[in-house]
């Protein structure tokens, strides 16, 4: 018996229009769909079978009194990804057709560049940009379908990246990079097709999760609450060379760089690449009125008639020098001003975004409302200096801007392990200038502004009249004045900003902090920690909590063993509890062994977001620790009866930059505790 051959997929034009129509009206009767496409019912049926066989469309049945409406069609995640691909090809083809028609009618080309190579300002910065979301009806169907898929719970950084992928902020990316694109970006700052893109946007996962999935599979991407945000159609699974990524993207494989530390000690070892189908945007409960997608900002600029827009990137509160800088930049560019602060992940130790946004809102009325607006960008920064500047430029172009302020040491992370700046002060400006035309944005130099006392106003540092007195307060000096409760002059900052900063950054003597003891078993950590706890409680003023290693294991980590993985989990739990105590103005005293440098650093970063972290290395020798060993643990470890014992069969990585080093050998507890108290006094954390 002969069977009819499977119908062939329609040509690209019809396939694009069919997928688009099914996305817009998945529940429409077949006749209506056929009329919308301008084809017969018979041909539509054949094409529907073809796209269903190809996995682009899922056929569903539904209850309806009208038998003509008992079948529905829903785009699958693969169909949505194909629709996104065909959209680009359709637009490129139509642009070429327009150019040919223009040449036929006028004898000259239209002057418009292809979509891929459009770089001239204002060619397309106000037109709607492509997003990766499906229609609301299709989203509901995909969400139900995705409930049965293997799912990955996104990290905070991945959630930021996914949001900007879906809303077009990372255009032209259509998903997380596959290996070919990833390696090309790392080595050349370009995608495999040659498109400029300096930053690897990757989905890192654990080895256990990677083992469960294969290319060709769809997975659901969920936020921290378990809400399905998107579907990833996996086309690649690979293990990156992280050392090479660090060298090329960040300039050095040095864990003093926060992104390199994240790469080696936080990010998963396996990357997944593939197209993303957006179902819904991540939910933000804070400052909703200030959060705009690229298309929302473009629509806003169109409505107001803005044609030239200069973006100001910031992750710090705005002071008077910033105001003068942005005024000058807007005047120089003859443009309107977009204050576009980052509220995603920034550098560890930065002022939290809640405080910063309150500061921005407090001074926004200092700017002319007719020519200035502010919008928040949920970007996870990498602090990659020159590459980051180019990346920021591409993102701002996607948001409809025509100019961008690039600062001195733009997105610099500070000092490397040798105490030198990771990047030169003008490296970012140089690299941006090299690629300015391709980025499609004009660079506006960030000028270092200083206050001239005799003129009572701000000047660029290189334009100060000879002999005049320069007044300036560095970021370090500002933090010192906040920490010590000293005056911050009005010439430097707005009173409204200072008030907000003092609310969340009170003098150190009223802030929470963590004292983190580390050392070998038997070194005296717990003894000194107990003494410190009592002495601080005697002083009063703040609650004091002791997180001793043995006590924590009993109450928080009783299920854990002593493998490296379990030790890391235990220390991170201690760090999390300490960070919550510190955040709420208390004092946390921690006394675990904490043998690994990377884990201690992770705890430090967790806590320094909220207060001071004082690492105390109790550097008692292993010989002395063995002498004190009343339980005989060292003896059992040397006999091989206790596995993975720190200092014997497992290494202890001694701190190299601890705030304080004490050796309890030959010293009484009171003396050692006094050394810690003196350190806390010198740091302004307790009253002298």
C-alpha positions, 0 to 999 in steps of 0.5 A: 500500500502506497502512502502519500509522501510527507508534505515539504516545508513551505518556502522561507517567506511563507514559513515566516508568515505562517509561524508569525500568524500562528504566534499572533492568533493560535486559536484562529479557525483555519479559514481565517488563517488561510485568508490572512496568509492568502492561500487555500485551505488545502494548501494551509492543511499541507503546510500545517502538517509539514511544520508539525512534522518539523517540530515547529508547531504542536497540534492541540485539541480543544472543546468547541461547539464549532467543529471547525475550531476543535483543533488548535496550533501552538508554536513550540520553542523550536518553532519560536526560535525558527521564527526569530531566525526567519524574521532577521532574514525577512527584514534583510530581504525586504531591505534589499528589495527596497534598495533595488526599487529605489535604485530603479525609480531614482537611478541611485541607491537608497543609502541604507546599509544592510541590517548586519552592517548598519553603523551610521547614527540614527539609521535605526536607533528609534525603530523597534528592536527585535525581542525574543518573546512569543505572543502572550497566547503562545507564552501560556501554551509554552509555559504549560508545555515547559512544566514537563521539561528538565529545568535549570534554576538561574543564578542572579547573573544568568537572570540578568543576562536572560532578561537582556537577551529576551528584551533585545538589550543584547541584540543581535544575540538570540540566545546563549553562545554556542562553542563556536561563537564563544571561542570567537568572542573570547579570541576576537571580540566577534561572533563567528559571523564577524559581528562585533560582540566583546563579552561571552554570554554563556549559560554555565551549569554543573557537571551533574546537570550537564550529564542529564541533557544533550544537544537537541533537547529543550530545557526550561529556565526558571528564576529563583522562585521557580517561575519559568521565564524561557525555554532554551533549545540546546544546540551545544554543550561544551567545557570552556578553557576558563584560564584562556577566557580570563586572559583574553576577556579580563586581561589576566587570570588573576582571582583578584579580579571579581569576574575571574574569581566568579569564573573559577569559583562560582560559575559552573564548569560546563556551558550550554549554548542555544536559542532562547524563547522568551515566555515572560520577563523576570519580575521586579518589585522595586522601582518598576516605573524606572525600568524600561526595555529597549523598545520602551525607551525607543518609543519614549524617545520617538514620542518626545522627538528626541533624535540625539541621546547621550547615555551616562553609565553609572554604578555610583551615587551622583555627586555635583561633579557628575552633574557638571560632567553630564551637563557638559557631555549633553551640551558637547553632543547637542543631545538629550541626556539618559541617566542609565545606572546599572542596578544588576550585579556590580562590583562587590562592595559597591553601594546597594542599588536601593540606596543609589536609586534613592540618591538618583531620584533625590537629585533628578530635579536638579536636571532640566526635565524637558531634556533629561530622563532616567531609566534603570538597567538590570545588567550584571557587570563583569568589570572588564574595562575596555571590553566592557566599555564596548559592550556597554556601548552596544547595549546603549545603542540597542536602547536607542542612544546615539552617544555614550560617555566613556569614563577614565578606567571605565568599569575597572575592578581596581588593583590586581594581585600585585597591587597594580591597576588591571587596566590603564586609565584610558584603555577603555576610551582607546578601544571604544574609539577603535570600534566607534563606527561599528558600535554605532555610537559616538563616544563622549570623553569622561572628563575628570571634574574638580572644584575650583575654590576661587571660581566656586564651580567645577572645571575639567582638571586640564582646564583649571586656571593657573594658580587656582586652588583645586578641591577634590574628594576621592571615593576613598575619602568620601567613604572615610568621611561617611565611616567616621561621621565627618562633614561632607561639604555641599560643594562636593555633593547634594545634601539630599544624596548625603542624607541617603548615604548616611541612612545606609552607611552610618559611622562604623561604630554603629555598623554591623561587622564580622570577625572571621577567625581561621586557623588549624584545629587546636590553634586557639580560634574558639577560645579567642572568639569566646573571649572576644564575644564576652568583651564585646557583650560587656561593651554593649550597643550591638547584639553579638553572635558566635558562630563556632565551627563545631556548633554550626556543624551541630545545628546547621550542617549536621548532614555534611561530611568533611570532603572539600565540597562539604567543607565549602558548603559549611563555610558558605552557610556560616558566611551567609548567616554572618552576612545577615547578622552584619546587614542588620547591624549586629556583630558576627564572630566566626571560628571555623577552620576555613582552610581554602582561600577561595571559600574565605574570599567568597564569604568576604564578598558576601559580608562586605556588601553589608559591613566590615569583614576582619579576617584573623589568622590564628597562625599557631604552628601545627606542632603546637596544635598537635601538643594541645590535641586532647581528643587525639585527632591529629594522631588518628589522622596521621595513622590514616584513621581520619580522612581529609584532616586539615594540616595532615591529609588535606591542605590548609591554605594560609591567608596572605592578606589577613587584617590581623595575624596572631600566634597563641603559642606562649601567649595567653588568651587575654593578650590575643583577644586584646590584639583583636580589640585594638584592631577593631578600635583602629578600624573605627568599629568599636569605641576606643 
